[in-house]
Amino acid sequence: MDGLTFGSCRKALLCGQQKINRHEPGSEFEPKALHPQPGSMDICFLTDTPLDEFIEILNEHSIEIIA
């Protein structure tokens, strides 16, 4: 896993083709959780798989999408 700084001092962790974005107070970015907390993170999946197929894969594994 590698650390990454991008944009205007945004932080993330890279693990293969996945990125975990860190939320900074007052600098949250879209899309984000309904109530992001300082220091919390979200996962960004980098894929060539069409969105509807990716959603189906998540559903098959009982992974809930919270929007």
N, CA, C, O and CB atoms as a CASP TS submission, in Angstrom:
PFRMAT TS
TARGET T0000
AUTHOR 0000-0000-0000
METHOD Language model
MODEL 1
PARENT N/A
ATOM      1  N   MET     1       0.854  -1.163   0.000  1.00  0.00           N
ATOM      2  CA  MET     1       0.000   0.000   0.000  1.00  0.00           C
ATOM      3  C   MET     1       0.901   1.227   0.000  1.00  0.00           C
ATOM      4  O   MET     1       1.894   1.281   0.726  1.00  0.00           O
ATOM      5  CB  MET     1      -0.972  -0.003   1.222  1.00  0.00           C
ATOM      6  N   ASP     2       0.547   2.208  -0.818  1.00  0.00           N
ATOM      7  CA  ASP     2       1.341   3.429  -0.938  1.00  0.00           C
ATOM      8  C   ASP     2       0.488   4.644  -0.631  1.00  0.00           C
ATOM      9  O   ASP     2      -0.707   4.662  -0.923  1.00  0.00           O
ATOM     10  CB  ASP     2       1.950   3.548  -2.342  1.00  0.00           C
ATOM     11  N   GLY     3       1.109   5.665  -0.038  1.00  0.00           N
ATOM     12  CA  GLY     3       0.441   6.933   0.203  1.00  0.00           C
ATOM     13  C   GLY     3       0.498   7.793  -1.045  1.00  0.00           C
ATOM     14  O   GLY     3       1.426   7.674  -1.845  1.00  0.00           O
ATOM     15  N   LEU     4      -0.493   8.663  -1.216  1.00  0.00           N
ATOM     16  CA  LEU     4      -0.570   9.538  -2.377  1.00  0.00           C
ATOM     17  C   LEU     4      -1.113  10.886  -1.941  1.00  0.00           C
ATOM     18  O   LEU     4      -2.091  10.956  -1.197  1.00  0.00           O
ATOM     19  CB  LEU     4      -1.455   8.920  -3.489  1.00  0.00           C
ATOM     20  N   THR     5      -0.484  11.951  -2.398  1.00  0.00           N
ATOM     21  CA  THR     5      -1.016  13.300  -2.228  1.00  0.00           C
ATOM     22  C   THR     5      -1.355  13.800  -3.623  1.00  0.00           C
ATOM     23  O   THR     5      -0.526  13.711  -4.529  1.00  0.00           O
ATOM     24  CB  THR     5       0.011  14.262  -1.488  1.00  0.00           C
ATOM     25  N   PHE     6      -2.570  14.330  -3.811  1.00  0.00           N
ATOM     26  CA  PHE     6      -2.985  14.796  -5.133  1.00  0.00           C
ATOM     27  C   PHE     6      -3.895  16.002  -4.990  1.00  0.00           C
ATOM     28  O   PHE     6      -4.352  16.314  -3.891  1.00  0.00           O
ATOM     29  CB  PHE     6      -3.698  13.673  -5.917  1.00  0.00           C
ATOM     30  N   GLY     7      -4.161  16.687  -6.111  1.00  0.00           N
ATOM     31  CA  GLY     7      -5.030  17.857  -6.076  1.00  0.00           C
ATOM     32  C   GLY     7      -4.490  18.891  -5.112  1.00  0.00           C
ATOM     33  O   GLY     7      -3.279  19.098  -5.026  1.00  0.00           O
ATOM     34  N   SER     8      -5.377  19.537  -4.392  1.00  0.00           N
ATOM     35  CA  SER     8      -4.978  20.564  -3.424  1.00  0.00           C
ATOM     36  C   SER     8      -4.749  19.917  -2.063  1.00  0.00           C
ATOM     37  O   SER     8      -5.528  20.119  -1.131  1.00  0.00           O
ATOM     38  CB  SER     8      -6.056  21.684  -3.323  1.00  0.00           C
ATOM     39  N   CYS     9      -3.667  19.132  -1.955  1.00  0.00           N
ATOM     40  CA  CYS     9      -3.250  18.473  -0.705  1.00  0.00           C
ATOM     41  C   CYS     9      -4.201  17.370  -0.259  1.00  0.00           C
ATOM     42  O   CYS     9      -4.281  17.083   0.935  1.00  0.00           O
ATOM     43  CB  CYS     9      -3.131  19.497   0.397  1.00  0.00           C
ATOM     44  N   ARG    10      -4.925  16.743  -1.187  1.00  0.00           N
ATOM     45  CA  ARG    10      -5.776  15.609  -0.826  1.00  0.00           C
ATOM     46  C   ARG    10      -4.903  14.388  -0.614  1.00  0.00           C
ATOM     47  O   ARG    10      -3.862  14.247  -1.255  1.00  0.00           O
ATOM     48  CB  ARG    10      -6.850  15.336  -1.918  1.00  0.00           C
ATOM     49  N   LYS    11      -5.317  13.509   0.277  1.00  0.00           N
ATOM     50  CA  LYS    11      -4.553  12.313   0.636  1.00  0.00           C
ATOM     51  C   LYS    11      -5.341  11.060   0.287  1.00  0.00           C
ATOM     52  O   LYS    11      -6.570  11.039   0.356  1.00  0.00           O
ATOM     53  CB  LYS    11      -4.198  12.320   2.137  1.00  0.00           C
ATOM     54  N   ALA    12      -4.608  10.016  -0.091  1.00  0.00           N
ATOM     55  CA  ALA    12      -5.225   8.728  -0.393  1.00  0.00           C
ATOM     56  C   ALA    12      -4.201   7.628  -0.168  1.00  0.00           C
ATOM     57  O   ALA    12      -3.000   7.883  -0.075  1.00  0.00           O
ATOM     58  CB  ALA    12      -5.767   8.689  -1.851  1.00  0.00           C
ATOM     59  N   LEU    13      -4.698   6.407  -0.082  1.00  0.00           N
ATOM     60  CA  LEU    13      -3.858   5.213  -0.043  1.00  0.00           C
ATOM     61  C   LEU    13      -4.142   4.423  -1.310  1.00  0.00           C
ATOM     62  O   LEU    13      -5.300   4.244  -1.687  1.00  0.00           O
ATOM     63  CB  LEU    13      -4.128   4.348   1.247  1.00  0.00           C
ATOM     64  N   LEU    14      -3.092   3.952  -1.966  1.00  0.00           N
ATOM     65  CA  LEU    14      -3.237   3.136  -3.168  1.00  0.00           C
ATOM     66  C   LEU    14      -2.883   1.703  -2.847  1.00  0.00           C
ATOM     67  O   LEU    14      -1.874   1.428  -2.198  1.00  0.00           O
ATOM     68  CB  LEU    14      -2.354   3.669  -4.314  1.00  0.00           C
ATOM     69  N   CYS    15      -3.726   0.790  -3.308  1.00  0.00           N
ATOM     70  CA  CYS    15      -3.481  -0.638  -3.130  1.00  0.00           C
ATOM     71  C   CYS    15      -3.864  -1.311  -4.442  1.00  0.00           C
ATOM     72  O   CYS    15      -5.045  -1.552  -4.691  1.00  0.00           O
ATOM     73  CB  CYS    15      -4.297  -1.233  -1.906  1.00  0.00           C
ATOM     74  N   GLY    16      -2.880  -1.615  -5.281  1.00  0.00           N
ATOM     75  CA  GLY    16      -3.176  -2.148  -6.604  1.00  0.00           C
ATOM     76  C   GLY    16      -3.919  -1.114  -7.422  1.00  0.00           C
ATOM     77  O   GLY    16      -3.445   0.011  -7.586  1.00  0.00           O
ATOM     78  N   GLN    17      -5.089  -1.487  -7.941  1.00  0.00           N
ATOM     79  CA  GLN    17      -5.901  -0.574  -8.744  1.00  0.00           C
ATOM     80  C   GLN    17      -6.996   0.110  -7.920  1.00  0.00           C
ATOM     81  O   GLN    17      -7.874   0.764  -8.484  1.00  0.00           O
ATOM     82  CB  GLN    17      -6.528  -1.330  -9.905  1.00  0.00           C
ATOM     83  N   GLN    18      -6.953  -0.033  -6.600  1.00  0.00           N
ATOM     84  CA  GLN    18      -7.950   0.588  -5.734  1.00  0.00           C
ATOM     85  C   GLN    18      -7.337   1.790  -5.018  1.00  0.00           C
ATOM     86  O   GLN    18      -6.135   1.835  -4.757  1.00  0.00           O
ATOM     87  CB  GLN    18      -8.502  -0.435  -4.710  1.00  0.00           C
ATOM     88  N   LYS    19      -8.195   2.757  -4.709  1.00  0.00           N
ATOM     89  CA  LYS    19      -7.743   3.963  -4.023  1.00  0.00           C
ATOM     90  C   LYS    19      -8.672   4.221  -2.847  1.00  0.00           C
ATOM     91  O   LYS    19      -9.892   4.168  -3.001  1.00  0.00           O
ATOM     92  CB  LYS    19      -7.707   5.190  -4.990  1.00  0.00           C
ATOM     93  N   ILE    20      -8.114   4.497  -1.683  1.00  0.00           N
ATOM     94  CA  ILE    20      -8.891   4.852  -0.498  1.00  0.00           C
ATOM     95  C   ILE    20      -8.654   6.336  -0.256  1.00  0.00           C
ATOM     96  O   ILE    20      -7.546   6.746   0.091  1.00  0.00           O
ATOM     97  CB  ILE    20      -8.485   3.978   0.766  1.00  0.00           C
ATOM     98  N   ASN    21      -9.712   7.150  -0.442  1.00  0.00           N
ATOM     99  CA  ASN    21      -9.610   8.596  -0.288  1.00  0.00           C
ATOM    100  C   ASN    21      -9.841   9.003   1.156  1.00  0.00           C
ATOM    101  O   ASN    21     -10.757   8.501   1.807  1.00  0.00           O
ATOM    102  CB  ASN    21     -10.608   9.304  -1.199  1.00  0.00           C
ATOM    103  N   ARG    22      -9.018   9.907   1.659  1.00  0.00           N
ATOM    104  CA  ARG    22      -9.164  10.408   3.030  1.00  0.00           C
ATOM    105  C   ARG    22      -9.861  11.758   2.990  1.00  0.00           C
ATOM    106  O   ARG    22      -9.493  12.631   2.204  1.00  0.00           O
ATOM    107  CB  ARG    22      -7.780  10.523   3.741  1.00  0.00           C
ATOM    108  N   HIS    23     -10.868  11.929   3.837  1.00  0.00           N
ATOM    109  CA  HIS    23     -11.600  13.191   3.914  1.00  0.00           C
ATOM    110  C   HIS    23     -10.938  14.117   4.926  1.00  0.00           C
ATOM    111  O   HIS    23     -10.688  13.727   6.067  1.00  0.00           O
ATOM    112  CB  HIS    23     -13.077  12.946   4.292  1.00  0.00           C
ATOM    113  N   GLU    24     -10.658  15.336   4.504  1.00  0.00           N
ATOM    114  CA  GLU    24     -10.118  16.365   5.384  1.00  0.00           C
ATOM    115  C   GLU    24     -11.259  17.299   5.782  1.00  0.00           C
ATOM    116  O   GLU    24     -12.102  17.617   4.943  1.00  0.00           O
ATOM    117  CB  GLU    24      -8.954  17.156   4.691  1.00  0.00           C
ATOM    118  N   PRO    25     -11.309  17.744   7.029  1.00  0.00           N
ATOM    119  CA  PRO    25     -12.383  18.648   7.467  1.00  0.00           C
ATOM    120  C   PRO    25     -12.482  19.877   6.561  1.00  0.00           C
ATOM    121  O   PRO    25     -11.497  20.581   6.339  1.00  0.00           O
ATOM    122  CB  PRO    25     -12.148  19.090   8.923  1.00  0.00           C
ATOM    123  N   GLY    26     -13.694  20.123   6.041  1.00  0.00           N
ATOM    124  CA  GLY    26     -13.935  21.278   5.192  1.00  0.00           C
ATOM    125  C   GLY    26     -13.474  21.103   3.758  1.00  0.00           C
ATOM    126  O   GLY    26     -13.670  21.998   2.935  1.00  0.00           O
ATOM    127  N   SER    27     -12.865  19.968   3.442  1.00  0.00           N
ATOM    128  CA  SER    27     -12.364  19.727   2.082  1.00  0.00           C
ATOM    129  C   SER    27     -12.899  18.417   1.517  1.00  0.00           C
ATOM    130  O   SER    27     -12.229  17.776   0.707  1.00  0.00           O
ATOM    131  CB  SER    27     -10.831  19.709   2.072  1.00  0.00           C
ATOM    132  N   GLU    28     -14.091  18.013   1.932  1.00  0.00           N
ATOM    133  CA  GLU    28     -14.665  16.774   1.436  1.00  0.00           C
ATOM    134  C   GLU    28     -14.930  16.924  -0.060  1.00  0.00           C
ATOM    135  O   GLU    28     -15.136  18.036  -0.545  1.00  0.00           O
ATOM    136  CB  GLU    28     -15.971  16.412   2.205  1.00  0.00           C
ATOM    137  N   PHE    29     -14.926  15.825  -0.780  1.00  0.00           N
ATOM    138  CA  PHE    29     -15.134  15.876  -2.217  1.00  0.00           C
ATOM    139  C   PHE    29     -16.207  14.882  -2.615  1.00  0.00           C
ATOM    140  O   PHE    29     -16.525  13.964  -1.859  1.00  0.00           O
ATOM    141  CB  PHE    29     -13.829  15.591  -2.969  1.00  0.00           C
ATOM    142  N   GLU    30     -16.760  15.065  -3.793  1.00  0.00           N
ATOM    143  CA  GLU    30     -17.853  14.225  -4.287  1.00  0.00           C
ATOM    144  C   GLU    30     -17.303  13.079  -5.125  1.00  0.00           C
ATOM    145  O   GLU    30     -16.281  13.238  -5.793  1.00  0.00           O
ATOM    146  CB  GLU    30     -18.852  15.060  -5.114  1.00  0.00           C
ATOM    147  N   PRO    31     -17.958  11.941  -5.098  1.00  0.00           N
ATOM    148  CA  PRO    31     -19.050  11.622  -4.180  1.00  0.00           C
ATOM    149  C   PRO    31     -18.513  11.334  -2.790  1.00  0.00           C
ATOM    150  O   PRO    31     -17.352  10.959  -2.628  1.00  0.00           O
ATOM    151  CB  PRO    31     -19.855  10.425  -4.693  1.00  0.00           C
ATOM    152  N   LYS    32     -19.356  11.511  -1.799  1.00  0.00           N
ATOM    153  CA  LYS    32     -18.948  11.289  -0.410  1.00  0.00           C
ATOM    154  C   LYS    32     -20.115  10.702   0.374  1.00  0.00           C
ATOM    155  O   LYS    32     -21.249  10.665  -0.104  1.00  0.00           O
ATOM    156  CB  LYS    32     -18.458  12.612   0.244  1.00  0.00           C
ATOM    157  N   ALA    33     -19.820  10.252   1.573  1.00  0.00           N
ATOM    158  CA  ALA    33     -20.858   9.740   2.470  1.00  0.00           C
ATOM    159  C   ALA    33     -21.804  10.875   2.856  1.00  0.00           C
ATOM    160  O   ALA    33     -21.468  12.051   2.712  1.00  0.00           O
ATOM    161  CB  ALA    33     -20.229   9.098   3.739  1.00  0.00           C
ATOM    162  N   LEU    34     -22.972  10.517   3.339  1.00  0.00           N
ATOM    163  CA  LEU    34     -23.959  11.516   3.740  1.00  0.00           C
ATOM    164  C   LEU    34     -23.400  12.440   4.813  1.00  0.00           C
ATOM    165  O   LEU    34     -23.608  13.652   4.756  1.00  0.00           O
ATOM    166  CB  LEU    34     -25.230  10.837   4.243  1.00  0.00           C
ATOM    167  N   HIS    35     -22.692  11.877   5.794  1.00  0.00           N
ATOM    168  CA  HIS    35     -22.093  12.663   6.880  1.00  0.00           C
ATOM    169  C   HIS    35     -20.631  12.261   7.055  1.00  0.00           C
ATOM    170  O   HIS    35     -20.307  11.564   8.016  1.00  0.00           O
ATOM    171  CB  HIS    35     -22.878  12.463   8.213  1.00  0.00           C
ATOM    172  N   PRO    36     -19.731  12.681   6.149  1.00  0.00           N
ATOM    173  CA  PRO    36     -18.323  12.287   6.278  1.00  0.00           C
ATOM    174  C   PRO    36     -17.710  12.859   7.551  1.00  0.00           C
ATOM    175  O   PRO    36     -17.978  14.003   7.917  1.00  0.00           O
ATOM    176  CB  PRO    36     -17.519  12.752   5.052  1.00  0.00           C
ATOM    177  N   GLN    37     -16.903  12.072   8.208  1.00  0.00           N
ATOM    178  CA  GLN    37     -16.250  12.491   9.444  1.00  0.00           C
ATOM    179  C   GLN    37     -14.782  12.801   9.165  1.00  0.00           C
ATOM    180  O   GLN    37     -14.169  12.154   8.315  1.00  0.00           O
ATOM    181  CB  GLN    37     -16.382  11.399  10.537  1.00  0.00           C
ATOM    182  N   PRO    38     -14.204  13.785   9.871  1.00  0.00           N
ATOM    183  CA  PRO    38     -12.783  14.098   9.674  1.00  0.00           C
ATOM    184  C   PRO    38     -11.919  12.851   9.834  1.00  0.00           C
ATOM    185  O   PRO    38     -12.057  12.106  10.805  1.00  0.00           O
ATOM    186  CB  PRO    38     -12.329  15.182  10.665  1.00  0.00           C
ATOM    187  N   GLY    39     -11.032  12.636   8.873  1.00  0.00           N
ATOM    188  CA  GLY    39     -10.146  11.485   8.921  1.00  0.00           C
ATOM    189  C   GLY    39     -10.766  10.206   8.395  1.00  0.00           C
ATOM    190  O   GLY    39     -10.083   9.187   8.295  1.00  0.00           O
ATOM    191  N   SER    40     -12.069  10.239   8.052  1.00  0.00           N
ATOM    192  CA  SER    40     -12.702   9.038   7.507  1.00  0.00           C
ATOM    193  C   SER    40     -12.241   8.835   6.066  1.00  0.00           C
ATOM    194  O   SER    40     -11.624   9.716   5.469  1.00  0.00           O
ATOM    195  CB  SER    40     -14.255   9.143   7.579  1.00  0.00           C
ATOM    196  N   MET    41     -12.548   7.672   5.523  1.00  0.00           N
ATOM    197  CA  MET    41     -12.097   7.343   4.174  1.00  0.00           C
ATOM    198  C   MET    41     -13.216   6.694   3.387  1.00  0.00           C
ATOM    199  O   MET    41     -14.155   6.139   3.958  1.00  0.00           O
ATOM    200  CB  MET    41     -10.877   6.421   4.218  1.00  0.00           C
ATOM    201  N   ASP    42     -13.106   6.769   2.059  1.00  0.00           N
ATOM    202  CA  ASP    42     -13.993   6.006   1.198  1.00  0.00           C
ATOM    203  C   ASP    42     -13.142   5.259   0.188  1.00  0.00           C
ATOM    204  O   ASP    42     -11.983   5.605  -0.040  1.00  0.00           O
ATOM    205  CB  ASP    42     -15.030   6.926   0.490  1.00  0.00           C
ATOM    206  N   ILE    43     -13.716   4.249  -0.405  1.00  0.00           N
ATOM    207  CA  ILE    43     -12.986   3.407  -1.348  1.00  0.00           C
ATOM    208  C   ILE    43     -13.399   3.783  -2.769  1.00  0.00           C
ATOM    209  O   ILE    43     -14.585   3.922  -3.066  1.00  0.00           O
ATOM    210  CB  ILE    43     -13.251   1.894  -1.074  1.00  0.00           C
ATOM    211  N   CYS    44     -12.414   3.944  -3.632  1.00  0.00           N
ATOM    212  CA  CYS    44     -12.639   4.245  -5.042  1.00  0.00           C
ATOM    213  C   CYS    44     -12.150   3.047  -5.851  1.00  0.00           C
ATOM    214  O   CYS    44     -10.952   2.764  -5.870  1.00  0.00           O
ATOM    215  CB  CYS    44     -11.905   5.570  -5.476  1.00  0.00           C
ATOM    216  N   PHE    45     -13.060   2.342  -6.518  1.00  0.00           N
ATOM    217  CA  PHE    45     -12.678   1.200  -7.342  1.00  0.00           C
ATOM    218  C   PHE    45     -12.376   1.687  -8.756  1.00  0.00           C
ATOM    219  O   PHE    45     -13.222   2.315  -9.393  1.00  0.00           O
ATOM    220  CB  PHE    45     -13.799   0.118  -7.354  1.00  0.00           C
ATOM    221  N   LEU    46     -11.175   1.399  -9.244  1.00  0.00           N
ATOM    222  CA  LEU    46     -10.788   1.751 -10.608  1.00  0.00           C
ATOM    223  C   LEU    46     -10.954   0.501 -11.460  1.00  0.00           C
ATOM    224  O   LEU    46     -10.238  -0.482 -11.268  1.00  0.00           O
ATOM    225  CB  LEU    46      -9.311   2.304 -10.674  1.00  0.00           C
ATOM    226  N   THR    47     -11.900   0.532 -12.407  1.00  0.00           N
ATOM    227  CA  THR    47     -12.219  -0.666 -13.181  1.00  0.00           C
ATOM    228  C   THR    47     -12.706  -0.299 -14.578  1.00  0.00           C
ATOM    229  O   THR    47     -13.234   0.790 -14.801  1.00  0.00           O
ATOM    230  CB  THR    47     -13.277  -1.505 -12.457  1.00  0.00           C
ATOM    231  N   ASP    48     -12.523  -1.213 -15.499  1.00  0.00           N
ATOM    232  CA  ASP    48     -13.077  -1.067 -16.843  1.00  0.00           C
ATOM    233  C   ASP    48     -14.430  -1.769 -16.953  1.00  0.00           C
ATOM    234  O   ASP    48     -15.073  -1.722 -18.001  1.00  0.00           O
ATOM    235  CB  ASP    48     -12.101  -1.628 -17.889  1.00  0.00           C
ATOM    236  N   THR    49     -14.859  -2.418 -15.873  1.00  0.00           N
ATOM    237  CA  THR    49     -16.140  -3.129 -15.846  1.00  0.00           C
ATOM    238  C   THR    49     -17.279  -2.116 -15.879  1.00  0.00           C
ATOM    239  O   THR    49     -17.251  -1.150 -15.117  1.00  0.00           O
ATOM    240  CB  THR    49     -16.250  -4.039 -14.586  1.00  0.00           C
ATOM    241  N   PRO    50     -18.288  -2.306 -16.744  1.00  0.00           N
ATOM    242  CA  PRO    50     -19.439  -1.396 -16.764  1.00  0.00           C
ATOM    243  C   PRO    50     -20.108  -1.330 -15.385  1.00  0.00           C
ATOM    244  O   PRO    50     -20.151  -2.324 -14.660  1.00  0.00           O
ATOM    245  CB  PRO    50     -20.463  -1.847 -17.831  1.00  0.00           C
ATOM    246  N   LEU    51     -20.622  -0.164 -15.037  1.00  0.00           N
ATOM    247  CA  LEU    51     -21.189   0.070 -13.710  1.00  0.00           C
ATOM    248  C   LEU    51     -22.268  -0.944 -13.352  1.00  0.00           C
ATOM    249  O   LEU    51     -22.269  -1.467 -12.237  1.00  0.00           O
ATOM    250  CB  LEU    51     -21.762   1.468 -13.632  1.00  0.00           C
ATOM    251  N   ASP    52     -23.189  -1.237 -14.275  1.00  0.00           N
ATOM    252  CA  ASP    52     -24.269  -2.175 -13.942  1.00  0.00           C
ATOM    253  C   ASP    52     -23.730  -3.567 -13.617  1.00  0.00           C
ATOM    254  O   ASP    52     -24.282  -4.251 -12.755  1.00  0.00           O
ATOM    255  CB  ASP    52     -25.266  -2.264 -15.099  1.00  0.00           C
ATOM    256  N   GLU    53     -22.667  -3.996 -14.289  1.00  0.00           N
ATOM    257  CA  GLU    53     -22.052  -5.292 -13.979  1.00  0.00           C
ATOM    258  C   GLU    53     -21.358  -5.255 -12.622  1.00  0.00           C
ATOM    259  O   GLU    53     -21.409  -6.224 -11.864  1.00  0.00           O
ATOM    260  CB  GLU    53     -21.046  -5.687 -15.075  1.00  0.00           C
ATOM    261  N   PHE    54     -20.712  -4.137 -12.321  1.00  0.00           N
ATOM    262  CA  PHE    54     -20.017  -4.004 -11.040  1.00  0.00           C
ATOM    263  C   PHE    54     -21.024  -4.024  -9.894  1.00  0.00           C
ATOM    264  O   PHE    54     -20.782  -4.655  -8.865  1.00  0.00           O
ATOM    265  CB  PHE    54     -19.180  -2.702 -11.002  1.00  0.00           C
ATOM    266  N   ILE    55     -22.142  -3.343 -10.064  1.00  0.00           N
ATOM    267  CA  ILE    55     -23.201  -3.344  -9.049  1.00  0.00           C
ATOM    268  C   ILE    55     -23.725  -4.761  -8.841  1.00  0.00           C
ATOM    269  O   ILE    55     -23.977  -5.173  -7.708  1.00  0.00           O
ATOM    270  CB  ILE    55     -24.357  -2.398  -9.459  1.00  0.00           C
ATOM    271  N   GLU    56     -23.889  -5.504  -9.929  1.00  0.00           N
ATOM    272  CA  GLU    56     -24.357  -6.894  -9.826  1.00  0.00           C
ATOM    273  C   GLU    56     -23.373  -7.745  -9.017  1.00  0.00           C
ATOM    274  O   GLU    56     -23.790  -8.558  -8.193  1.00  0.00           O
ATOM    275  CB  GLU    56     -24.551  -7.504 -11.233  1.00  0.00           C
ATOM    276  N   ILE    57     -22.082  -7.561  -9.248  1.00  0.00           N
ATOM    277  CA  ILE    57     -21.057  -8.298  -8.494  1.00  0.00           C
ATOM    278  C   ILE    57     -21.167  -7.978  -7.004  1.00  0.00           C
ATOM    279  O   ILE    57     -21.119  -8.883  -6.171  1.00  0.00           O
ATOM    280  CB  ILE    57     -19.635  -7.951  -9.014  1.00  0.00           C
ATOM    281  N   LEU    58     -21.314  -6.700  -6.666  1.00  0.00           N
ATOM    282  CA  LEU    58     -21.458  -6.315  -5.258  1.00  0.00           C
ATOM    283  C   LEU    58     -22.705  -6.953  -4.654  1.00  0.00           C
ATOM    284  O   LEU    58     -22.663  -7.477  -3.541  1.00  0.00           O
ATOM    285  CB  LEU    58     -21.525  -4.779  -5.119  1.00  0.00           C
ATOM    286  N   ASN    59     -23.818  -6.906  -5.393  1.00  0.00           N
ATOM    287  CA  ASN    59     -25.065  -7.505  -4.905  1.00  0.00           C
ATOM    288  C   ASN    59     -24.918  -9.002  -4.673  1.00  0.00           C
ATOM    289  O   ASN    59     -25.446  -9.528  -3.693  1.00  0.00           O
ATOM    290  CB  ASN    59     -26.198  -7.247  -5.893  1.00  0.00           C
ATOM    291  N   GLU    60     -24.201  -9.701  -5.566  1.00  0.00           N
ATOM    292  CA  GLU    60     -23.989 -11.141  -5.416  1.00  0.00           C
ATOM    293  C   GLU    60     -23.230 -11.477  -4.135  1.00  0.00           C
ATOM    294  O   GLU    60     -23.350 -12.583  -3.608  1.00  0.00           O
ATOM    295  CB  GLU    60     -23.235 -11.685  -6.618  1.00  0.00           C
ATOM    296  N   HIS    61     -22.453 -10.526  -3.640  1.00  0.00           N
ATOM    297  CA  HIS    61     -21.676 -10.733  -2.417  1.00  0.00           C
ATOM    298  C   HIS    61     -22.306 -10.025  -1.210  1.00  0.00           C
ATOM    299  O   HIS    61     -21.662  -9.842  -0.177  1.00  0.00           O
ATOM    300  CB  HIS    61     -20.245 -10.238  -2.619  1.00  0.00           C
ATOM    301  N   SER    62     -23.579  -9.632  -1.362  1.00  0.00           N
ATOM    302  CA  SER    62     -24.343  -8.976  -0.287  1.00  0.00           C
ATOM    303  C   SER    62     -23.650  -7.724   0.234  1.00  0.00           C
ATOM    304  O   SER    62     -23.690  -7.432   1.429  1.00  0.00           O
ATOM    305  CB  SER    62     -24.567  -9.946   0.866  1.00  0.00           C
ATOM    306  N   ILE    63     -23.011  -6.984  -0.676  1.00  0.00           N
ATOM    307  CA  ILE    63     -22.366  -5.719  -0.306  1.00  0.00           C
ATOM    308  C   ILE    63     -23.343  -4.600  -0.626  1.00  0.00           C
ATOM    309  O   ILE    63     -23.699  -4.385  -1.785  1.00  0.00           O
ATOM    310  CB  ILE    63     -20.995  -5.515  -1.064  1.00  0.00           C
ATOM    311  N   GLU    64     -23.774  -3.889   0.411  1.00  0.00           N
ATOM    312  CA  GLU    64     -24.769  -2.836   0.266  1.00  0.00           C
ATOM    313  C   GLU    64     -24.125  -1.552  -0.240  1.00  0.00           C
ATOM    314  O   GLU    64     -23.073  -1.135   0.244  1.00  0.00           O
ATOM    315  CB  GLU    64     -25.479  -2.584   1.597  1.00  0.00           C
ATOM    316  N   ILE    65     -24.772  -0.936  -1.218  1.00  0.00           N
ATOM    317  CA  ILE    65     -24.342   0.374  -1.701  1.00  0.00           C
ATOM    318  C   ILE    65     -25.169   1.410  -0.963  1.00  0.00           C
ATOM    319  O   ILE    65     -26.398   1.398  -1.033  1.00  0.00           O
ATOM    320  CB  ILE    65     -24.505   0.511  -3.266  1.00  0.00           C
ATOM    321  N   ILE    66     -24.503   2.297  -0.263  1.00  0.00           N
ATOM    322  CA  ILE    66     -25.186   3.354   0.490  1.00  0.00           C
ATOM    323  C   ILE    66     -24.957   4.656  -0.258  1.00  0.00           C
ATOM    324  O   ILE    66     -23.819   5.099  -0.414  1.00  0.00           O
ATOM    325  CB  ILE    66     -24.665   3.448   1.982  1.00  0.00           C
ATOM    326  N   ALA    67     -26.037   5.265  -0.719  1.00  0.00           N
ATOM    327  CA  ALA    67     -25.897   6.501  -1.500  1.00  0.00           C
ATOM    328  C   ALA    67     -26.657   7.626  -0.839  1.00  0.00           C
ATOM    329  O   ALA    67     -26.662   8.749  -1.344  1.00  0.00           O
ATOM    330  CB  ALA    67     -26.396   6.303  -2.940  1.00  0.00           C
TER
END
